[in-house]
């Protein structure tokens, strides 16, 4: 098993996304519970961490995915630990260009590379990409009711559109991509309980 150096910033409940030979760690909570805007990038070849352009707002329990040379983050919870539906995105070249060494950060302010797109229909959805599509999987509504819905983002229409439902309503899930256009949605929460089952789901 190959080991890598620890992140410059200690944190948990963050989004981690693989982008080619880089690993992007975004947001999360620090040991004292504060919610972070921090973005750090590990290059697996050099095994060096860099500090990238910070998020526009703090977020934790967030999730992310790489789609069409851009990074997308579903924001999860804000600094007050309230759930939010906002979605942040940036181009990968811009993000990597903003990187600075944690030992020798530049004196000037980092460029702002992040912007928002249309919010997800539900809170606490999980972000994933399958067959060239950006997905928001599960979540819950303003009353706390979990959904079976999977939504796909349309870049041309700038909105999230409903696609095939999962068998089980859930949120805060793990998602694995299977062969073809299939997802394996694992665990999470549903109807005020932790779920142990998994849903193989074929997209329409």
C-alpha positions as CSV (number, residue, x, y, z in Angstrom):
1,X,0.0,0.0,0.0
2,X,1.5,3.3,-1.0
3,X,1.5,6.1,1.6
4,X,1.2,9.8,1.0
5,X,2.1,12.9,3.1
6,X,-0.7,14.3,5.4
7,X,-2.7,17.3,4.3
8,X,-1.3,20.6,5.4
9,X,-4.7,21.3,7.2
10,X,-6.1,18.8,9.7
11,X,-9.8,18.3,9.0
12,X,-12.7,15.9,8.5
13,X,-16.1,15.8,6.7
14,X,-14.5,17.2,3.5
15,X,-14.8,16.5,-0.2
16,X,-11.9,14.7,-1.9
17,X,-11.9,14.3,-5.7
18,X,-9.3,12.7,-7.9
19,X,-8.4,14.7,-11.0
20,X,-5.9,12.9,-13.1
21,X,-2.7,12.6,-11.0
22,X,-3.9,15.2,-8.5
23,X,-6.1,14.8,-5.4
24,X,-8.2,17.9,-4.5
25,X,-9.3,18.2,-0.8
26,X,-12.0,20.9,-0.3
27,X,-13.8,22.3,2.7
28,X,-14.5,20.3,5.8
29,X,-14.3,20.9,9.6
30,X,-11.3,21.5,11.8
31,X,-10.7,19.9,15.2
32,X,-12.5,22.7,17.0
33,X,-15.6,22.2,14.7
34,X,-15.1,25.3,12.6
35,X,-16.1,25.0,8.9
36,X,-13.4,25.6,6.4
37,X,-13.0,27.3,3.0
38,X,-9.6,25.6,2.5
39,X,-8.7,23.8,-0.8
40,X,-5.5,21.8,-1.0
41,X,-4.1,19.7,-3.9
42,X,-1.8,16.7,-3.7
43,X,0.2,15.8,-6.8
44,X,0.7,12.0,-6.4
45,X,3.9,12.0,-8.6
46,X,5.8,14.6,-6.6
47,X,3.9,13.7,-3.3
48,X,3.7,17.4,-2.6
49,X,0.7,19.4,-1.3
50,X,-0.2,22.9,-2.6
51,X,-2.7,25.4,-1.3
52,X,-5.3,26.3,-4.0
53,X,-7.8,29.2,-4.3
54,X,-10.2,29.1,-1.4
55,X,-13.9,28.4,-1.6
56,X,-16.2,31.4,-1.8
57,X,-17.9,30.2,1.5
58,X,-17.1,27.6,4.1
59,X,-18.7,24.2,3.6
60,X,-18.5,20.7,5.1
61,X,-20.1,17.3,4.6
62,X,-19.8,18.2,1.0
63,X,-19.1,16.0,-2.0
64,X,-17.5,16.6,-5.4
65,X,-16.9,15.2,-8.9
66,X,-14.7,15.8,-11.9
67,X,-16.7,16.5,-15.1
68,X,-15.6,17.9,-18.5
69,X,-12.4,19.4,-17.1
70,X,-14.1,21.1,-14.2
71,X,-14.5,20.4,-10.5
72,X,-18.0,20.5,-9.0
73,X,-18.8,20.6,-5.3
74,X,-22.2,20.2,-3.7
75,X,-21.8,22.4,-0.6
76,X,-23.4,20.2,2.1
77,X,-23.5,22.4,5.2
78,X,-22.5,26.0,5.7
79,X,-20.5,27.7,8.6
80,X,-23.7,27.6,10.8
81,X,-24.1,23.9,10.1
82,X,-27.3,24.5,8.2
83,X,-27.8,22.4,5.0
84,X,-27.5,24.3,1.7
85,X,-28.2,23.4,-1.9
86,X,-25.5,25.6,-3.5
87,X,-23.1,24.1,-6.1
88,X,-19.6,25.4,-6.7
89,X,-17.5,24.9,-9.8
90,X,-14.1,25.9,-11.2
91,X,-12.0,24.9,-14.2
92,X,-9.2,22.4,-13.3
93,X,-6.5,24.4,-15.2
94,X,-7.5,27.6,-13.2
95,X,-7.5,25.7,-9.9
96,X,-4.0,24.2,-10.5
97,X,-2.6,27.5,-11.7
98,X,-3.8,29.1,-8.4
99,X,-1.7,26.6,-6.3
100,X,1.0,27.8,-4.0
101,X,3.5,26.0,-1.8
102,X,2.3,25.8,1.9
103,X,5.8,26.6,2.9
104,X,6.2,29.7,0.7
105,X,2.7,31.2,0.0
106,X,2.6,34.2,-2.3
107,X,2.0,37.6,-0.6
108,X,-0.6,38.5,-3.1
109,X,-4.2,37.3,-2.9
110,X,-5.0,34.1,-4.8
111,X,-7.2,34.5,-7.9
112,X,-10.9,33.8,-7.5
113,X,-11.6,30.7,-9.6
114,X,-14.8,29.5,-8.1
115,X,-18.4,30.3,-9.3
116,X,-21.9,29.0,-8.5
117,X,-24.3,27.2,-10.8
118,X,-27.9,26.2,-10.2
119,X,-28.6,24.8,-6.8
120,X,-29.5,21.1,-6.4
121,X,-33.2,20.3,-6.0
122,X,-32.5,18.6,-2.6
123,X,-30.3,19.1,0.4
124,X,-27.3,16.8,1.1
125,X,-27.3,15.1,-2.2
126,X,-24.2,13.1,-3.3
127,X,-22.2,14.3,-6.4
128,X,-21.0,11.7,-9.0
129,X,-20.3,11.4,-12.7
130,X,-21.4,8.5,-14.8
131,X,-21.2,8.1,-18.6
132,X,-20.3,11.7,-19.1
133,X,-23.1,13.0,-16.9
134,X,-22.9,15.0,-13.7
135,X,-25.4,13.7,-11.1
136,X,-26.9,14.8,-7.8
137,X,-28.0,11.6,-6.0
138,X,-30.6,11.4,-3.3
139,X,-30.9,14.1,-0.6
140,X,-33.8,15.4,1.4
141,X,-36.4,18.2,1.2
142,X,-37.1,21.2,3.5
143,X,-39.1,18.9,5.8
144,X,-36.3,16.4,6.1
145,X,-38.0,13.8,4.0
146,X,-35.4,11.7,2.0
147,X,-35.8,11.2,-1.7
148,X,-35.2,8.4,-4.2
149,X,-34.5,10.9,-7.0
150,X,-31.3,11.2,-9.1
151,X,-30.9,14.4,-11.0
152,X,-28.6,15.1,-13.9
153,X,-27.1,18.6,-14.7
154,X,-27.8,20.1,-18.1
155,X,-25.0,22.6,-18.9
156,X,-27.0,24.0,-21.9
157,X,-30.2,24.6,-19.8
158,X,-28.2,25.4,-16.6
159,X,-30.5,23.3,-14.5
160,X,-30.9,19.9,-12.8
161,X,-33.3,17.5,-14.4
162,X,-34.8,14.4,-12.9
163,X,-33.7,11.0,-14.2
164,X,-34.1,7.4,-12.9
165,X,-35.1,6.9,-9.2
166,X,-33.2,4.7,-6.8
167,X,-35.1,1.9,-5.1
168,X,-34.4,3.4,-1.6
169,X,-34.8,7.0,-0.5
170,X,-31.6,8.2,1.1
171,X,-29.0,10.9,1.6
172,X,-25.3,11.2,2.6
173,X,-24.6,8.1,0.6
174,X,-21.5,6.5,-0.9
175,X,-21.5,6.1,-4.7
176,X,-19.5,3.7,-6.9
177,X,-19.6,3.7,-10.7
178,X,-20.1,0.2,-12.2
179,X,-19.7,-0.9,-15.9
180,X,-21.8,0.9,-18.4
181,X,-24.4,3.3,-17.1
182,X,-24.8,1.7,-13.7
183,X,-24.3,3.1,-10.2
184,X,-24.0,1.3,-6.9
185,X,-25.4,3.6,-4.1
186,X,-24.4,2.4,-0.7
187,X,-25.4,3.2,2.9
188,X,-26.4,6.7,4.0
189,X,-29.4,7.9,5.9
190,X,-33.1,7.3,5.2
191,X,-36.2,7.8,7.3
192,X,-34.2,8.8,10.4
193,X,-32.0,5.7,10.4
194,X,-28.7,4.6,9.1
195,X,-29.0,2.4,6.0
196,X,-26.9,-0.7,5.4
197,X,-28.2,-1.8,2.1
198,X,-27.0,-1.0,-1.4
199,X,-29.0,0.0,-4.5
200,X,-27.7,-1.0,-7.9
201,X,-29.3,1.6,-10.2
202,X,-29.2,1.7,-14.0
203,X,-29.7,5.2,-15.4
204,X,-32.2,5.9,-18.1
